[in-house]
Amino acid sequence: MAPLRGAELVQTPLQLYRYLLRCCRQLPTKGIQEHYKHAVRQVRASLGESFQVHSDEDNPERIQQIIRRAIEDADWIMNKYKKQN
């Protein structure tokens, strides 16, 4: 399972959030999907309006770095479950 199409278009925290939720829908079981949806919500909580961890981040390069890393992590997770099936 490679990242979903459109990963290269993700530029904002909101786009990342939506992209990651779409990735979750590709995972094999409901339990796994719910586990990673919870994790995605935590990532969103660190990048946006009511965010905790990166709430003071205003450097566009750093935000893009965080987005790229989240997409790479999603790719790794999707590949992990692809190999298990």
PDB file of N, CA, C and O in Angstrom:
ATOM      1  N   MET A   1       0.846  -1.170   0.000  1.00  0.00           N
ATOM      2  CA  MET A   1       0.000   0.000   0.000  1.00  0.00           C
ATOM      3  C   MET A   1       0.890   1.231   0.000  1.00  0.00           C
ATOM      4  O   MET A   1       1.422   1.612   1.042  1.00  0.00           O
ATOM      5  N   ALA A   2       1.049   1.824  -1.103  1.00  0.00           N
ATOM      6  CA  ALA A   2       1.789   3.083  -1.168  1.00  0.00           C
ATOM      7  C   ALA A   2       0.872   4.185  -0.679  1.00  0.00           C
ATOM      8  O   ALA A   2      -0.335   3.981  -0.547  1.00  0.00           O
ATOM      9  N   PRO A   3       1.437   5.355  -0.410  1.00  0.00           N
ATOM     10  CA  PRO A   3       0.541   6.438  -0.015  1.00  0.00           C
ATOM     11  C   PRO A   3      -0.530   6.641  -1.081  1.00  0.00           C
ATOM     12  O   PRO A   3      -0.323   6.348  -2.258  1.00  0.00           O
ATOM     13  N   LEU A   4      -1.638   7.131  -0.656  1.00  0.00           N
ATOM     14  CA  LEU A   4      -2.722   7.390  -1.601  1.00  0.00           C
ATOM     15  C   LEU A   4      -2.301   8.452  -2.597  1.00  0.00           C
ATOM     16  O   LEU A   4      -1.424   9.273  -2.331  1.00  0.00           O
ATOM     17  N   ARG A   5      -2.939   8.415  -3.732  1.00  0.00           N
ATOM     18  CA  ARG A   5      -2.687   9.461  -4.721  1.00  0.00           C
ATOM     19  C   ARG A   5      -2.952  10.812  -4.095  1.00  0.00           C
ATOM     20  O   ARG A   5      -3.857  10.965  -3.275  1.00  0.00           O
ATOM     21  N   GLY A   6      -2.174  11.766  -4.478  1.00  0.00           N
ATOM     22  CA  GLY A   6      -2.375  13.116  -3.971  1.00  0.00           C
ATOM     23  C   GLY A   6      -1.491  13.476  -2.800  1.00  0.00           C
ATOM     24  O   GLY A   6      -1.556  14.605  -2.313  1.00  0.00           O
ATOM     25  N   ALA A   7      -0.666  12.554  -2.330  1.00  0.00           N
ATOM     26  CA  ALA A   7       0.210  12.859  -1.190  1.00  0.00           C
ATOM     27  C   ALA A   7       1.098  14.055  -1.496  1.00  0.00           C
ATOM     28  O   ALA A   7       1.393  14.864  -0.616  1.00  0.00           O
ATOM     29  N   GLU A   8       1.517  14.157  -2.742  1.00  0.00           N
ATOM     30  CA  GLU A   8       2.414  15.260  -3.123  1.00  0.00           C
ATOM     31  C   GLU A   8       1.706  16.614  -3.123  1.00  0.00           C
ATOM     32  O   GLU A   8       2.362  17.654  -3.176  1.00  0.00           O
ATOM     33  N   LEU A   9       0.379  16.608  -3.065  1.00  0.00           N
ATOM     34  CA  LEU A   9      -0.384  17.854  -3.080  1.00  0.00           C
ATOM     35  C   LEU A   9      -0.679  18.392  -1.681  1.00  0.00           C
ATOM     36  O   LEU A   9      -1.157  19.517  -1.536  1.00  0.00           O
ATOM     37  N   VAL A  10      -0.399  17.600  -0.664  1.00  0.00           N
ATOM     38  CA  VAL A  10      -0.697  18.010   0.708  1.00  0.00           C
ATOM     39  C   VAL A  10       0.239  19.153   1.095  1.00  0.00           C
ATOM     40  O   VAL A  10       1.460  18.994   1.095  1.00  0.00           O
ATOM     41  N   GLN A  11      -0.346  20.304   1.424  1.00  0.00           N
ATOM     42  CA  GLN A  11       0.431  21.494   1.774  1.00  0.00           C
ATOM     43  C   GLN A  11       0.054  22.106   3.109  1.00  0.00           C
ATOM     44  O   GLN A  11       0.841  22.857   3.685  1.00  0.00           O
ATOM     45  N   THR A  12      -1.130  21.801   3.610  1.00  0.00           N
ATOM     46  CA  THR A  12      -1.600  22.426   4.847  1.00  0.00           C
ATOM     47  C   THR A  12      -1.949  21.353   5.878  1.00  0.00           C
ATOM     48  O   THR A  12      -2.185  20.199   5.520  1.00  0.00           O
ATOM     49  N   PRO A  13      -1.982  21.727   7.149  1.00  0.00           N
ATOM     50  CA  PRO A  13      -2.374  20.759   8.176  1.00  0.00           C
ATOM     51  C   PRO A  13      -3.765  20.158   7.925  1.00  0.00           C
ATOM     52  O   PRO A  13      -3.967  18.968   8.168  1.00  0.00           O
ATOM     53  N   LEU A  14      -4.706  20.942   7.455  1.00  0.00           N
ATOM     54  CA  LEU A  14      -6.038  20.415   7.180  1.00  0.00           C
ATOM     55  C   LEU A  14      -5.997  19.383   6.052  1.00  0.00           C
ATOM     56  O   LEU A  14      -6.647  18.343   6.153  1.00  0.00           O
ATOM     57  N   GLN A  15      -5.253  19.649   4.994  1.00  0.00           N
ATOM     58  CA  GLN A  15      -5.103  18.680   3.905  1.00  0.00           C
ATOM     59  C   GLN A  15      -4.437  17.403   4.411  1.00  0.00           C
ATOM     60  O   GLN A  15      -4.813  16.301   4.013  1.00  0.00           O
ATOM     61  N   LEU A  16      -3.451  17.556   5.286  1.00  0.00           N
ATOM     62  CA  LEU A  16      -2.780  16.389   5.868  1.00  0.00           C
ATOM     63  C   LEU A  16      -3.779  15.562   6.664  1.00  0.00           C
ATOM     64  O   LEU A  16      -3.822  14.338   6.536  1.00  0.00           O
ATOM     65  N   TYR A  17      -4.569  16.220   7.474  1.00  0.00           N
ATOM     66  CA  TYR A  17      -5.566  15.530   8.295  1.00  0.00           C
ATOM     67  C   TYR A  17      -6.514  14.708   7.419  1.00  0.00           C
ATOM     68  O   TYR A  17      -6.763  13.535   7.698  1.00  0.00           O
ATOM     69  N   ARG A  18      -7.028  15.313   6.388  1.00  0.00           N
ATOM     70  CA  ARG A  18      -7.944  14.607   5.483  1.00  0.00           C
ATOM     71  C   ARG A  18      -7.243  13.451   4.777  1.00  0.00           C
ATOM     72  O   ARG A  18      -7.812  12.369   4.639  1.00  0.00           O
ATOM     73  N   TYR A  19      -6.015  13.678   4.332  1.00  0.00           N
ATOM     74  CA  TYR A  19      -5.243  12.640   3.653  1.00  0.00           C
ATOM     75  C   TYR A  19      -5.032  11.439   4.580  1.00  0.00           C
ATOM     76  O   TYR A  19      -5.222  10.293   4.174  1.00  0.00           O
ATOM     77  N   LEU A  20      -4.638  11.712   5.824  1.00  0.00           N
ATOM     78  CA  LEU A  20      -4.371  10.628   6.756  1.00  0.00           C
ATOM     79  C   LEU A  20      -5.642   9.850   7.100  1.00  0.00           C
ATOM     80  O   LEU A  20      -5.591   8.633   7.276  1.00  0.00           O
ATOM     81  N   LEU A  21      -6.759  10.527   7.197  1.00  0.00           N
ATOM     82  CA  LEU A  21      -8.023   9.815   7.436  1.00  0.00           C
ATOM     83  C   LEU A  21      -8.374   8.914   6.254  1.00  0.00           C
ATOM     84  O   LEU A  21      -8.895   7.815   6.445  1.00  0.00           O
ATOM     85  N   ARG A  22      -8.089   9.376   5.031  1.00  0.00           N
ATOM     86  CA  ARG A  22      -8.315   8.512   3.863  1.00  0.00           C
ATOM     87  C   ARG A  22      -7.400   7.294   3.913  1.00  0.00           C
ATOM     88  O   ARG A  22      -7.814   6.194   3.546  1.00  0.00           O
ATOM     89  N   CYS A  23      -6.173   7.479   4.359  1.00  0.00           N
ATOM     90  CA  CYS A  23      -5.258   6.346   4.515  1.00  0.00           C
ATOM     91  C   CYS A  23      -5.825   5.338   5.513  1.00  0.00           C
ATOM     92  O   CYS A  23      -5.750   4.130   5.286  1.00  0.00           O
ATOM     93  N   CYS A  24      -6.385   5.826   6.604  1.00  0.00           N
ATOM     94  CA  CYS A  24      -6.942   4.937   7.628  1.00  0.00           C
ATOM     95  C   CYS A  24      -8.020   4.027   7.048  1.00  0.00           C
ATOM     96  O   CYS A  24      -8.136   2.866   7.439  1.00  0.00           O
ATOM     97  N   ARG A  25      -8.796   4.549   6.129  1.00  0.00           N
ATOM     98  CA  ARG A  25      -9.868   3.745   5.530  1.00  0.00           C
ATOM     99  C   ARG A  25      -9.337   2.589   4.704  1.00  0.00           C
ATOM    100  O   ARG A  25     -10.081   1.660   4.392  1.00  0.00           O
ATOM    101  N   GLN A  26      -8.061   2.630   4.345  1.00  0.00           N
ATOM    102  CA  GLN A  26      -7.456   1.568   3.543  1.00  0.00           C
ATOM    103  C   GLN A  26      -6.903   0.434   4.406  1.00  0.00           C
ATOM    104  O   GLN A  26      -6.528  -0.613   3.879  1.00  0.00           O
ATOM    105  N   LEU A  27      -6.848   0.626   5.702  1.00  0.00           N
ATOM    106  CA  LEU A  27      -6.295  -0.388   6.601  1.00  0.00           C
ATOM    107  C   LEU A  27      -7.267  -1.557   6.741  1.00  0.00           C
ATOM    108  O   LEU A  27      -8.471  -1.386   6.550  1.00  0.00           O
ATOM    109  N   PRO A  28      -6.752  -2.746   7.075  1.00  0.00           N
ATOM    110  CA  PRO A  28      -7.539  -3.974   6.940  1.00  0.00           C
ATOM    111  C   PRO A  28      -8.708  -4.176   7.894  1.00  0.00           C
ATOM    112  O   PRO A  28      -9.736  -4.702   7.468  1.00  0.00           O
ATOM    113  N   THR A  29      -8.606  -3.786   9.164  1.00  0.00           N
ATOM    114  CA  THR A  29      -9.710  -4.069  10.088  1.00  0.00           C
ATOM    115  C   THR A  29     -10.204  -2.786  10.748  1.00  0.00           C
ATOM    116  O   THR A  29      -9.497  -1.780  10.812  1.00  0.00           O
ATOM    117  N   LYS A  30     -11.422  -2.853  11.228  1.00  0.00           N
ATOM    118  CA  LYS A  30     -12.029  -1.699  11.892  1.00  0.00           C
ATOM    119  C   LYS A  30     -11.224  -1.275  13.120  1.00  0.00           C
ATOM    120  O   LYS A  30     -11.051  -0.083  13.372  1.00  0.00           O
ATOM    121  N   GLY A  31     -10.737  -2.247  13.878  1.00  0.00           N
ATOM    122  CA  GLY A  31      -9.955  -1.932  15.067  1.00  0.00           C
ATOM    123  C   GLY A  31      -8.675  -1.183  14.732  1.00  0.00           C
ATOM    124  O   GLY A  31      -8.323  -0.210  15.400  1.00  0.00           O
ATOM    125  N   ILE A  32      -7.986  -1.636  13.703  1.00  0.00           N
ATOM    126  CA  ILE A  32      -6.759  -0.966  13.268  1.00  0.00           C
ATOM    127  C   ILE A  32      -7.086   0.420  12.744  1.00  0.00           C
ATOM    128  O   ILE A  32      -6.374   1.382  13.030  1.00  0.00           O
ATOM    129  N   GLN A  33      -8.159   0.523  11.979  1.00  0.00           N
ATOM    130  CA  GLN A  33      -8.572   1.823  11.442  1.00  0.00           C
ATOM    131  C   GLN A  33      -8.832   2.807  12.580  1.00  0.00           C
ATOM    132  O   GLN A  33      -8.376   3.950  12.533  1.00  0.00           O
ATOM    133  N   GLU A  34      -9.562   2.366  13.596  1.00  0.00           N
ATOM    134  CA  GLU A  34      -9.897   3.249  14.720  1.00  0.00           C
ATOM    135  C   GLU A  34      -8.647   3.650  15.500  1.00  0.00           C
ATOM    136  O   GLU A  34      -8.523   4.794  15.939  1.00  0.00           O
ATOM    137  N   HIS A  35      -7.725   2.709  15.670  1.00  0.00           N
ATOM    138  CA  HIS A  35      -6.478   3.010  16.381  1.00  0.00           C
ATOM    139  C   HIS A  35      -5.730   4.141  15.676  1.00  0.00           C
ATOM    140  O   HIS A  35      -5.298   5.098  16.319  1.00  0.00           O
ATOM    141  N   TYR A  36      -5.577   4.030  14.355  1.00  0.00           N
ATOM    142  CA  TYR A  36      -4.825   5.038  13.625  1.00  0.00           C
ATOM    143  C   TYR A  36      -5.615   6.332  13.433  1.00  0.00           C
ATOM    144  O   TYR A  36      -5.016   7.402  13.323  1.00  0.00           O
ATOM    145  N   LYS A  37      -6.943   6.257  13.390  1.00  0.00           N
ATOM    146  CA  LYS A  37      -7.736   7.490  13.349  1.00  0.00           C
ATOM    147  C   LYS A  37      -7.492   8.304  14.617  1.00  0.00           C
ATOM    148  O   LYS A  37      -7.388   9.530  14.574  1.00  0.00           O
ATOM    149  N   HIS A  38      -7.405   7.603  15.742  1.00  0.00           N
ATOM    150  CA  HIS A  38      -7.113   8.292  16.999  1.00  0.00           C
ATOM    151  C   HIS A  38      -5.737   8.963  16.918  1.00  0.00           C
ATOM    152  O   HIS A  38      -5.572  10.109  17.336  1.00  0.00           O
ATOM    153  N   ALA A  39      -4.763   8.245  16.380  1.00  0.00           N
ATOM    154  CA  ALA A  39      -3.413   8.814  16.236  1.00  0.00           C
ATOM    155  C   ALA A  39      -3.434  10.022  15.309  1.00  0.00           C
ATOM    156  O   ALA A  39      -2.750  11.012  15.570  1.00  0.00           O
ATOM    157  N   VAL A  40      -4.210   9.954  14.231  1.00  0.00           N
ATOM    158  CA  VAL A  40      -4.319  11.075  13.288  1.00  0.00           C
ATOM    159  C   VAL A  40      -4.901  12.291  13.994  1.00  0.00           C
ATOM    160  O   VAL A  40      -4.449  13.417  13.785  1.00  0.00           O
ATOM    161  N   ARG A  41      -5.887  12.062  14.813  1.00  0.00           N
ATOM    162  CA  ARG A  41      -6.483  13.186  15.544  1.00  0.00           C
ATOM    163  C   ARG A  41      -5.451  13.835  16.469  1.00  0.00           C
ATOM    164  O   ARG A  41      -5.480  15.047  16.678  1.00  0.00           O
ATOM    165  N   GLN A  42      -4.549  13.034  17.017  1.00  0.00           N
ATOM    166  CA  GLN A  42      -3.489  13.583  17.855  1.00  0.00           C
ATOM    167  C   GLN A  42      -2.519  14.413  17.016  1.00  0.00           C
ATOM    168  O   GLN A  42      -2.050  15.459  17.465  1.00  0.00           O
ATOM    169  N   VAL A  43      -2.215  13.955  15.802  1.00  0.00           N
ATOM    170  CA  VAL A  43      -1.348  14.717  14.890  1.00  0.00           C
ATOM    171  C   VAL A  43      -2.026  16.039  14.558  1.00  0.00           C
ATOM    172  O   VAL A  43      -1.395  17.096  14.598  1.00  0.00           O
ATOM    173  N   ARG A  44      -3.310  15.977  14.231  1.00  0.00           N
ATOM    174  CA  ARG A  44      -4.034  17.211  13.913  1.00  0.00           C
ATOM    175  C   ARG A  44      -3.993  18.152  15.109  1.00  0.00           C
ATOM    176  O   ARG A  44      -3.842  19.364  14.962  1.00  0.00           O
ATOM    177  N   ALA A  45      -4.129  17.579  16.272  1.00  0.00           N
ATOM    178  CA  ALA A  45      -4.091  18.409  17.479  1.00  0.00           C
ATOM    179  C   ALA A  45      -2.739  19.081  17.652  1.00  0.00           C
ATOM    180  O   ALA A  45      -2.627  20.077  18.367  1.00  0.00           O
ATOM    181  N   SER A  46      -1.719  18.551  17.008  1.00  0.00           N
ATOM    182  CA  SER A  46      -0.396  19.164  17.141  1.00  0.00           C
ATOM    183  C   SER A  46      -0.091  20.153  16.027  1.00  0.00           C
ATOM    184  O   SER A  46       0.942  20.822  16.068  1.00  0.00           O
ATOM    185  N   LEU A  47      -0.976  20.262  15.023  1.00  0.00           N
ATOM    186  CA  LEU A  47      -0.666  21.125  13.883  1.00  0.00           C
ATOM    187  C   LEU A  47      -1.663  22.250  13.625  1.00  0.00           C
ATOM    188  O   LEU A  47      -1.402  23.084  12.758  1.00  0.00           O
ATOM    189  N   GLY A  48      -2.759  22.314  14.312  1.00  0.00           N
ATOM    190  CA  GLY A  48      -3.773  23.280  13.902  1.00  0.00           C
ATOM    191  C   GLY A  48      -4.263  24.210  14.983  1.00  0.00           C
ATOM    192  O   GLY A  48      -3.510  24.593  15.878  1.00  0.00           O
ATOM    193  N   GLU A  49      -5.535  24.573  14.900  1.00  0.00           N
ATOM    194  CA  GLU A  49      -6.104  25.645  15.691  1.00  0.00           C
ATOM    195  C   GLU A  49      -5.968  25.439  17.202  1.00  0.00           C
ATOM    196  O   GLU A  49      -5.465  26.325  17.894  1.00  0.00           O
ATOM    197  N   SER A  50      -6.395  24.315  17.717  1.00  0.00           N
ATOM    198  CA  SER A  50      -6.333  24.099  19.167  1.00  0.00           C
ATOM    199  C   SER A  50      -5.136  23.226  19.513  1.00  0.00           C
ATOM    200  O   SER A  50      -5.203  22.391  20.416  1.00  0.00           O
ATOM    201  N   PHE A  51      -4.067  23.421  18.805  1.00  0.00           N
ATOM    202  CA  PHE A  51      -2.981  22.472  18.853  1.00  0.00           C
ATOM    203  C   PHE A  51      -2.069  22.666  20.046  1.00  0.00           C
ATOM    204  O   PHE A  51      -1.908  23.773  20.561  1.00  0.00           O
ATOM    205  N   GLN A  52      -1.476  21.561  20.472  1.00  0.00           N
ATOM    206  CA  GLN A  52      -0.679  21.579  21.685  1.00  0.00           C
ATOM    207  C   GLN A  52       0.821  21.544  21.370  1.00  0.00           C
ATOM    208  O   GLN A  52       1.542  22.476  21.725  1.00  0.00           O
ATOM    209  N   VAL A  53       1.288  20.509  20.727  1.00  0.00           N
ATOM    210  CA  VAL A  53       2.726  20.294  20.563  1.00  0.00           C
ATOM    211  C   VAL A  53       3.385  21.332  19.659  1.00  0.00           C
ATOM    212  O   VAL A  53       4.421  21.890  20.020  1.00  0.00           O
ATOM    213  N   HIS A  54       2.805  21.599  18.495  1.00  0.00           N
ATOM    214  CA  HIS A  54       3.405  22.528  17.536  1.00  0.00           C
ATOM    215  C   HIS A  54       2.580  23.810  17.390  1.00  0.00           C
ATOM    216  O   HIS A  54       2.610  24.448  16.338  1.00  0.00           O
ATOM    217  N   SER A  55       1.861  24.179  18.416  1.00  0.00           N
ATOM    218  CA  SER A  55       0.964  25.326  18.300  1.00  0.00           C
ATOM    219  C   SER A  55       1.706  26.630  18.035  1.00  0.00           C
ATOM    220  O   SER A  55       1.142  27.556  17.454  1.00  0.00           O
ATOM    221  N   ASP A  56       2.949  26.709  18.451  1.00  0.00           N
ATOM    222  CA  ASP A  56       3.710  27.938  18.238  1.00  0.00           C
ATOM    223  C   ASP A  56       4.542  27.899  16.959  1.00  0.00           C
ATOM    224  O   ASP A  56       5.309  28.822  16.685  1.00  0.00           O
ATOM    225  N   GLU A  57       4.391  26.835  16.179  1.00  0.00           N
ATOM    226  CA  GLU A  57       5.183  26.682  14.952  1.00  0.00           C
ATOM    227  C   GLU A  57       4.624  27.589  13.864  1.00  0.00           C
ATOM    228  O   GLU A  57       3.478  27.435  13.441  1.00  0.00           O
ATOM    229  N   ASP A  58       5.448  28.538  13.413  1.00  0.00           N
ATOM    230  CA  ASP A  58       5.014  29.429  12.340  1.00  0.00           C
ATOM    231  C   ASP A  58       5.991  29.440  11.176  1.00  0.00           C
ATOM    232  O   ASP A  58       5.825  30.206  10.227  1.00  0.00           O
ATOM    233  N   ASN A  59       7.011  28.591  11.248  1.00  0.00           N
ATOM    234  CA  ASN A  59       7.985  28.476  10.179  1.00  0.00           C
ATOM    235  C   ASN A  59       7.423  27.562   9.089  1.00  0.00           C
ATOM    236  O   ASN A  59       7.234  26.370   9.330  1.00  0.00           O
ATOM    237  N   PRO A  60       7.149  28.100   7.887  1.00  0.00           N
ATOM    238  CA  PRO A  60       6.563  27.289   6.816  1.00  0.00           C
ATOM    239  C   PRO A  60       7.412  26.073   6.443  1.00  0.00           C
ATOM    240  O   PRO A  60       6.869  25.018   6.115  1.00  0.00           O
ATOM    241  N   GLU A  61       8.728  26.211   6.491  1.00  0.00           N
ATOM    242  CA  GLU A  61       9.594  25.076   6.172  1.00  0.00           C
ATOM    243  C   GLU A  61       9.440  23.962   7.201  1.00  0.00           C
ATOM    244  O   GLU A  61       9.396  22.785   6.845  1.00  0.00           O
ATOM    245  N   ARG A  62       9.358  24.329   8.460  1.00  0.00           N
ATOM    246  CA  ARG A  62       9.183  23.336   9.531  1.00  0.00           C
ATOM    247  C   ARG A  62       7.826  22.656   9.411  1.00  0.00           C
ATOM    248  O   ARG A  62       7.722  21.445   9.609  1.00  0.00           O
ATOM    249  N   ILE A  63       6.795  23.413   9.093  1.00  0.00           N
ATOM    250  CA  ILE A  63       5.463  22.827   8.915  1.00  0.00           C
ATOM    251  C   ILE A  63       5.490  21.826   7.769  1.00  0.00           C
ATOM    252  O   ILE A  63       4.909  20.747   7.887  1.00  0.00           O
ATOM    253  N   GLN A  64       6.148  22.157   6.666  1.00  0.00           N
ATOM    254  CA  GLN A  64       6.250  21.232   5.538  1.00  0.00           C
ATOM    255  C   GLN A  64       7.049  19.992   5.919  1.00  0.00           C
ATOM    256  O   GLN A  64       6.742  18.892   5.460  1.00  0.00           O
ATOM    257  N   GLN A  65       8.065  20.159   6.750  1.00  0.00           N
ATOM    258  CA  GLN A  65       8.845  19.025   7.218  1.00  0.00           C
ATOM    259  C   GLN A  65       7.967  18.083   8.056  1.00  0.00           C
ATOM    260  O   GLN A  65       8.046  16.863   7.910  1.00  0.00           O
ATOM    261  N   ILE A  66       7.149  18.643   8.914  1.00  0.00           N
ATOM    262  CA  ILE A  66       6.240  17.850   9.739  1.00  0.00           C
ATOM    263  C   ILE A  66       5.246  17.100   8.845  1.00  0.00           C
ATOM    264  O   ILE A  66       4.973  15.921   9.069  1.00  0.00           O
ATOM    265  N   ILE A  67       4.711  17.782   7.841  1.00  0.00           N
ATOM    266  CA  ILE A  67       3.756  17.160   6.914  1.00  0.00           C
ATOM    267  C   ILE A  67       4.424  16.006   6.166  1.00  0.00           C
ATOM    268  O   ILE A  67       3.856  14.918   6.073  1.00  0.00           O
ATOM    269  N   ARG A  68       5.627  16.238   5.633  1.00  0.00           N
ATOM    270  CA  ARG A  68       6.338  15.169   4.907  1.00  0.00           C
ATOM    271  C   ARG A  68       6.576  13.960   5.795  1.00  0.00           C
ATOM    272  O   ARG A  68       6.408  12.820   5.364  1.00  0.00           O
ATOM    273  N   ARG A  69       6.963  14.212   7.026  1.00  0.00           N
ATOM    274  CA  ARG A  69       7.231  13.104   7.947  1.00  0.00           C
ATOM    275  C   ARG A  69       5.952  12.317   8.241  1.00  0.00           C
ATOM    276  O   ARG A  69       5.988  11.089   8.317  1.00  0.00           O
ATOM    277  N   ALA A  70       4.840  13.001   8.405  1.00  0.00           N
ATOM    278  CA  ALA A  70       3.568  12.321   8.671  1.00  0.00           C
ATOM    279  C   ALA A  70       3.174  11.449   7.478  1.00  0.00           C
ATOM    280  O   ALA A  70       2.664  10.345   7.670  1.00  0.00           O
ATOM    281  N   ILE A  71       3.398  11.923   6.260  1.00  0.00           N
ATOM    282  CA  ILE A  71       3.081  11.132   5.066  1.00  0.00           C
ATOM    283  C   ILE A  71       4.003   9.920   4.976  1.00  0.00           C
ATOM    284  O   ILE A  71       3.556   8.827   4.630  1.00  0.00           O
ATOM    285  N   GLU A  72       5.280  10.103   5.284  1.00  0.00           N
ATOM    286  CA  GLU A  72       6.221   8.975   5.292  1.00  0.00           C
ATOM    287  C   GLU A  72       5.796   7.936   6.332  1.00  0.00           C
ATOM    288  O   GLU A  72       5.850   6.735   6.068  1.00  0.00           O
ATOM    289  N   ASP A  73       5.382   8.388   7.493  1.00  0.00           N
ATOM    290  CA  ASP A  73       4.928   7.467   8.533  1.00  0.00           C
ATOM    291  C   ASP A  73       3.683   6.708   8.088  1.00  0.00           C
ATOM    292  O   ASP A  73       3.560   5.509   8.338  1.00  0.00           O
ATOM    293  N   ALA A  74       2.762   7.407   7.427  1.00  0.00           N
ATOM    294  CA  ALA A  74       1.549   6.746   6.919  1.00  0.00           C
ATOM    295  C   ALA A  74       1.915   5.687   5.890  1.00  0.00           C
ATOM    296  O   ALA A  74       1.335   4.601   5.884  1.00  0.00           O
ATOM    297  N   ASP A  75       2.866   5.990   5.026  1.00  0.00           N
ATOM    298  CA  ASP A  75       3.329   5.033   4.025  1.00  0.00           C
ATOM    299  C   ASP A  75       3.901   3.790   4.710  1.00  0.00           C
ATOM    300  O   ASP A  75       3.610   2.666   4.302  1.00  0.00           O
ATOM    301  N   TRP A  76       4.705   3.991   5.739  1.00  0.00           N
ATOM    302  CA  TRP A  76       5.297   2.868   6.460  1.00  0.00           C
ATOM    303  C   TRP A  76       4.219   1.989   7.089  1.00  0.00           C
ATOM    304  O   TRP A  76       4.288   0.763   7.011  1.00  0.00           O
ATOM    305  N   ILE A  77       3.234   2.614   7.707  1.00  0.00           N
ATOM    306  CA  ILE A  77       2.148   1.864   8.350  1.00  0.00           C
ATOM    307  C   ILE A  77       1.360   1.081   7.321  1.00  0.00           C
ATOM    308  O   ILE A  77       1.063  -0.095   7.530  1.00  0.00           O
ATOM    309  N   MET A  78       1.020   1.715   6.218  1.00  0.00           N
ATOM    310  CA  MET A  78       0.235   1.030   5.192  1.00  0.00           C
ATOM    311  C   MET A  78       1.021  -0.147   4.611  1.00  0.00           C
ATOM    312  O   MET A  78       0.445  -1.204   4.353  1.00  0.00           O
ATOM    313  N   ASN A  79       2.320   0.022   4.403  1.00  0.00           N
ATOM    314  CA  ASN A  79       3.153  -1.069   3.908  1.00  0.00           C
ATOM    315  C   ASN A  79       3.255  -2.204   4.930  1.00  0.00           C
ATOM    316  O   ASN A  79       3.278  -3.378   4.561  1.00  0.00           O
ATOM    317  N   LYS A  80       3.314  -1.854   6.189  1.00  0.00           N
ATOM    318  CA  LYS A  80       3.367  -2.861   7.268  1.00  0.00           C
ATOM    319  C   LYS A  80       2.153  -3.777   7.193  1.00  0.00           C
ATOM    320  O   LYS A  80       2.295  -4.998   7.260  1.00  0.00           O
ATOM    321  N   TYR A  81       0.972  -3.208   7.056  1.00  0.00           N
ATOM    322  CA  TYR A  81      -0.239  -4.019   7.024  1.00  0.00           C
ATOM    323  C   TYR A  81      -0.411  -4.738   5.694  1.00  0.00           C
ATOM    324  O   TYR A  81      -1.046  -5.791   5.636  1.00  0.00           O
ATOM    325  N   LYS A  82       0.137  -4.190   4.645  1.00  0.00           N
ATOM    326  CA  LYS A  82       0.084  -4.865   3.345  1.00  0.00           C
ATOM    327  C   LYS A  82       0.895  -6.160   3.425  1.00  0.00           C
ATOM    328  O   LYS A  82       0.460  -7.197   2.925  1.00  0.00           O
ATOM    329  N   LYS A  83       2.070  -6.100   4.051  1.00  0.00           N
ATOM    330  CA  LYS A  83       2.935  -7.278   4.174  1.00  0.00           C
ATOM    331  C   LYS A  83       2.313  -8.341   5.068  1.00  0.00           C
ATOM    332  O   LYS A  83       2.542  -9.533   4.862  1.00  0.00           O
ATOM    333  N   GLN A  84       1.538  -7.929   6.047  1.00  0.00           N
ATOM    334  CA  GLN A  84       0.907  -8.892   6.964  1.00  0.00           C
ATOM    335  C   GLN A  84      -0.233  -9.649   6.289  1.00  0.00           C
ATOM    336  O   GLN A  84      -0.551 -10.770   6.685  1.00  0.00           O
ATOM    337  N   ASN A  85      -0.845  -9.050   5.282  1.00  0.00           N
ATOM    338  CA  ASN A  85      -2.004  -9.698   4.633  1.00  0.00           C
ATOM    339  C   ASN A  85      -1.591 -10.596   3.533  1.00  0.00           C
ATOM    340  O   ASN A  85      -2.439 -11.214   2.889  1.00  0.00           O
TER     341      ASN A  85
END
